[in-house]
Each structure stands twice: as C-alpha cells, then as structure tokens.
Amino acid sequence: MWGALVAVLAVLAVVLLDPILAAFVVILLVTAAVCGLVARDWDRHSTYEERELARAQKRAEKWERGKDARARDRAKWEAHQARQAGRAEQ
C-alpha cells in the first residue's frame, strides 16, 4: 500500500514539477519509504540474552567436538613433560 502511494506521488512529482525538483522529491520519497520499510520490524529481534545463549550453545558444541583432540594433546604434553623430567634427572 505504501509503495503504491510512493509510486503515485513520484509520478505526480515528475509530471507536475521541474525535472530537478521532481528528482529531489522522488529521492526523498523513496528514501522515506525504504526507511519505513526497514524500521517496521525494528522491535522484532532477539534479545541480548537469547543471542548469548545461542553463542554459548555453539561454543559448548564446538568444545565437545574437540574433546578427543584435547585428550590427545594432553597425552602428548604429559609424555613430553615426562621425557623432560627424565633428562633433567640425568
């Protein structure tokens, strides 16, 4: 509905006004229409807490997927530390 109104006003501006003024009016109308279109659902978005909960769940899933790699790295590190301790005692 609003798009049709903007289109009608733009056509009237082109028909009735000087081309330069008509272009200015059309630009203003289209800009206002786009701003209105973007702002119509301004309040319909997730809250900060919802976004953080989703991020925390993703991080937990990623952490769980890397569990085996961390265990392997820990075993390698402990073996390395044992070798280093054995060299230090010699």
Legacy VTK file of the C-alpha trace (Angstrom):
# vtk DataFile Version 3.0
C-alpha trace
ASCII
DATASET POLYDATA
POINTS 90 float
0.000 0.000 0.000
2.715 2.464 0.971
4.738 1.505 -2.076
1.795 2.352 -4.339
1.388 5.713 -2.607
5.068 6.496 -3.074
4.861 5.466 -6.725
1.799 7.695 -7.323
3.437 10.649 -5.585
6.633 10.110 -7.573
4.708 10.073 -10.866
2.807 13.213 -9.866
6.051 14.945 -8.934
7.589 14.082 -12.311
4.500 15.236 -14.209
3.821 18.443 -12.269
7.257 19.712 -11.247
10.504 20.724 -12.851
12.678 17.608 -13.511
15.311 18.658 -10.975
12.754 19.288 -8.244
10.899 16.118 -9.215
14.103 14.101 -8.866
14.670 15.601 -5.428
11.120 14.786 -4.333
11.359 11.238 -5.709
14.648 10.670 -3.905
13.134 11.916 -0.644
10.024 9.769 -1.089
11.972 6.621 -1.922
14.381 7.222 0.965
11.499 7.709 3.405
9.760 4.604 2.048
12.883 2.475 2.436
13.483 3.795 5.963
9.876 2.987 6.841
10.193 -0.474 5.359
13.364 -1.205 7.303
12.011 0.262 10.552
8.682 -1.556 10.537
10.069 -4.580 12.379
12.603 -2.706 14.448
11.374 -4.201 17.728
11.092 -7.773 16.471
14.590 -9.063 17.116
16.201 -11.412 19.573
17.345 -10.075 22.907
20.937 -9.931 24.016
20.342 -12.850 26.374
18.893 -15.007 23.579
21.845 -14.277 21.305
24.327 -15.018 24.093
22.543 -18.287 24.907
22.810 -19.352 21.256
26.508 -18.432 21.201
27.124 -20.337 24.422
25.433 -23.415 22.974
27.580 -23.192 19.836
30.730 -22.840 21.938
29.720 -25.837 24.071
29.108 -27.956 20.961
32.454 -26.924 19.493
34.197 -27.665 22.787
32.565 -31.103 22.888
33.647 -31.854 19.307
37.274 -31.052 20.206
37.320 -33.253 23.306
39.264 -36.094 21.661
41.872 -33.756 20.173
42.403 -32.121 23.570
42.845 -35.544 25.164
45.470 -36.490 22.560
47.262 -33.171 23.040
47.198 -33.614 26.809
48.685 -37.127 26.484
51.444 -35.818 24.186
52.169 -32.962 26.577
52.364 -35.272 29.592
54.684 -37.624 27.679
56.845 -34.649 26.736
56.938 -33.456 30.336
57.917 -36.964 31.471
60.773 -37.040 28.943
61.924 -33.613 30.066
61.834 -34.678 33.704
63.838 -37.797 32.831
66.513 -35.726 31.072
66.703 -33.294 33.978
67.402 -36.130 36.423
70.354 -37.441 34.366
LINES 1 91
90 0 1 2 3 4 5 6 7 8 9 10 11 12 13 14 15 16 17 18 19 20 21 22 23 24 25 26 27 28 29 30 31 32 33 34 35 36 37 38 39 40 41 42 43 44 45 46 47 48 49 50 51 52 53 54 55 56 57 58 59 60 61 62 63 64 65 66 67 68 69 70 71 72 73 74 75 76 77 78 79 80 81 82 83 84 85 86 87 88 89
